[in-house]
């Protein structure tokens, strides 16, 4: 097995504001091999975007208490100086967002922005950087790329802006791309274009991708592996085919069952009852237990440790579905 | 106890559509003579108890259409007929009388509630405006909250920021129900909710439709959700209707190339069968600079010279229509049937 590109161990993030601290992440551990695509699936407040931002040290460090380890290409990200971070961001690790205007500067042309990034990280002449920018715009499928070099972000349609942001992020050949719901705000016909583009670029450039989404269909299209988050914890991880095809954690199974794709029109959807817990007052045991049909007494007492229900799989559950339970006997199951 | 107001009595009987829209138009001037053709000649009808789904991408005019129905903005042309009565105009029913029968729920559950009012007061506001006393309106509000499975004693006195997104959207539905409407226009009403909460709210909407004999117009960009809740579906593109028909038929055998492209753009739910080829490229064009002829022609894989000559009308079978020359015998499109086929 090759050395991991990214390794996160026991990452805790708590935000301190005026009141009770918000425990955004609790003991998140992840590993990404070079060239792998990992999707982090979760609903609002599950911690998926916080995990992504922590990898790039984008969290407000005066308000966020961060514990644990993040190692990227063998280096300790949490110990990096500002100077080291600036050298890493955009060069070795790049990020794309849901809203491209968060990444693009409205007062500079697309070409100028890509060329500036290229020169800053890779050096070279202005002409070479501009040639690189043109090459990138062509690679991401922007039509009439030479003309679009001199366009301002507001002059482009939503789909083209998304492509321009991807061109900017990939212009210095990063080893790791962090993608924060980059297709969520796009129209259906544009979303699938961007997904196929990212899949093609990943294969061509061989970078690793951590892709945050709430959409199981998006994960099915692009992921090698998926990690499912709930209330700041990874509750399940494994290959995309296994997790979506044979979920081990009741939350993953509940998410799949509550998809309208899986019921007859108009029929009752098997919705997960209740709502996620308040991150200011997490229950002492499994955060999903109050909504879980399979919960047993042990689930309310302690947070389930990770178990390995199969090769390459992890679930934090005392009663993983379809697998031999760990921690207590089968008879304790609540029907 | 259910003390929701009784809906306005049925007038035309079950065969008369609850709502007919004829040739609705809305253009937004941009200056310099340019106009956004937001809604450009849209006609449809909704039967009593039916749910009509409206799908389309951003800029297709589906939200403007909802606002025209609710009289939230004046239409430039066209007619609206509610159970036989024209809405507005010298001989029609008033906007207030129309809103007594048709209510709306918006996408953004937070901004559609007054942050300074307990939610029960927001729900009671409609009945107050429609003439109830303060205490009677609050009683209606409590009944409406019960109807959406919220405990009026627990949730009613709370402020919007104290509720979850799903609870806020239930409150918005309760507010629509508090008038005793016959029809509810739902504009992306479940789109901002997390999947597990979205499923709960969809179940609620299906239950309310059955229990209260409601008619829905359900606007969404999410094809799976529209398929789940709708009886018929209407597909819009650049301000016009591309296809309309029973939901099962449109999803199983779409007749318009745009509908086919929309359906083919849905992500596969199976990692073993990923999408390999694109059904359509590019973005939906700007509704200002409209192409001549069929508006979908510039992106259509089947477009021919004849498609840029005239804007096709809806045509096809009895209740499943598409605005495509391929559907019109003798239209000159190479894939259209000959004239003798129609005879």
Contacts between the chains, C-beta under 8 A, distances in Angstrom:
chain1	res1	chain2	res2	distance
A	43	B	194	3.8
A	43	B	195	6.7
A	43	B	196	6.6
A	44	B	165	7.6
A	44	B	194	5.6
A	143	B	282	7.8
A	157	B	283	4.2
A	157	B	286	7.8
A	158	B	58	7.5
A	158	B	283	6.5
A	159	B	282	7.5
A	159	B	283	4.2
A	160	B	283	6.9
A	187	B	57	3.8
A	187	B	58	5.6
A	187	B	221	7.0
A	187	B	283	7.5
A	187	B	284	6.4
A	188	B	57	6.6
A	188	B	221	6.7
A	188	B	223	7.1
A	188	B	262	6.0
A	188	B	265	4.6
A	188	B	266	6.7
A	189	B	57	6.6
A	189	B	261	6.0
A	189	B	262	6.5
A	189	B	265	4.6
A	189	B	279	7.5
A	189	B	280	5.0
A	189	B	284	7.4
A	190	B	57	7.9
A	190	B	283	5.7
A	191	B	265	7.0
A	191	B	267	7.6
A	192	B	265	4.4
A	192	B	266	7.7
A	192	B	267	6.6
A	192	B	275	5.9
A	192	B	278	6.6
A	192	B	279	7.9
A	193	B	278	5.9
A	193	B	281	6.5
A	195	B	267	7.0
A	195	B	275	7.6
A	196	B	275	6.7
A	196	B	278	6.4
A	214	B	194	6.8
A	214	B	195	6.8
A	215	B	267	7.1
A	216	B	195	8.0
A	216	B	269	6.6
A	217	B	266	6.9
A	217	B	267	3.2
A	217	B	268	6.9
A	217	B	269	5.4
A	218	B	267	5.6
A	220	B	267	6.3
A	220	B	268	5.7
A	220	B	269	5.3
A	220	B	270	6.2
A	220	B	271	4.8
A	220	B	274	7.3
A	221	B	267	4.7
A	221	B	268	6.1
A	221	B	271	7.8
A	221	B	274	5.5
A	221	B	275	6.2
A	223	B	271	7.3
A	240	B	271	4.6
A	241	B	271	4.8
A	241	B	272	6.3
A	244	B	269	7.4
A	244	B	270	7.9
A	244	B	271	6.5
A	254	B	196	6.6
A	255	B	195	6.1
A	255	B	196	6.5
A	258	B	195	5.9
A	258	B	196	5.2
A	258	B	198	7.7
A	258	B	199	3.8
A	259	B	195	6.7
A	259	B	199	7.9
A	259	B	224	7.5
A	259	B	269	7.6
A	260	B	199	7.2
A	260	B	202	6.8
A	260	B	224	4.7
A	260	B	225	5.6
A	260	B	227	7.4
A	260	B	228	4.2
A	261	B	224	5.1
A	261	B	269	6.0
A	263	B	228	7.1
A	265	B	227	6.0
A	265	B	228	5.4
A	265	B	229	7.6
A	265	B	230	7.9
A	265	B	247	6.7
A	265	B	248	7.5
A	266	B	206	5.9
A	266	B	228	6.9
A	266	B	229	7.0
A	268	B	203	5.7
A	268	B	206	7.5
A	269	B	199	4.2
A	269	B	202	6.0
A	269	B	203	5.6
A	269	B	228	7.6
A	270	B	199	7.5
A	271	B	196	6.3
A	271	B	197	8.0
A	271	B	199	3.6
A	271	B	200	4.4
A	271	B	202	8.0
A	271	B	203	5.9
A	272	B	196	4.1
A	272	B	199	7.4
A	273	B	200	7.7
A	275	B	164	5.2
A	275	B	166	6.6
A	275	B	197	6.9
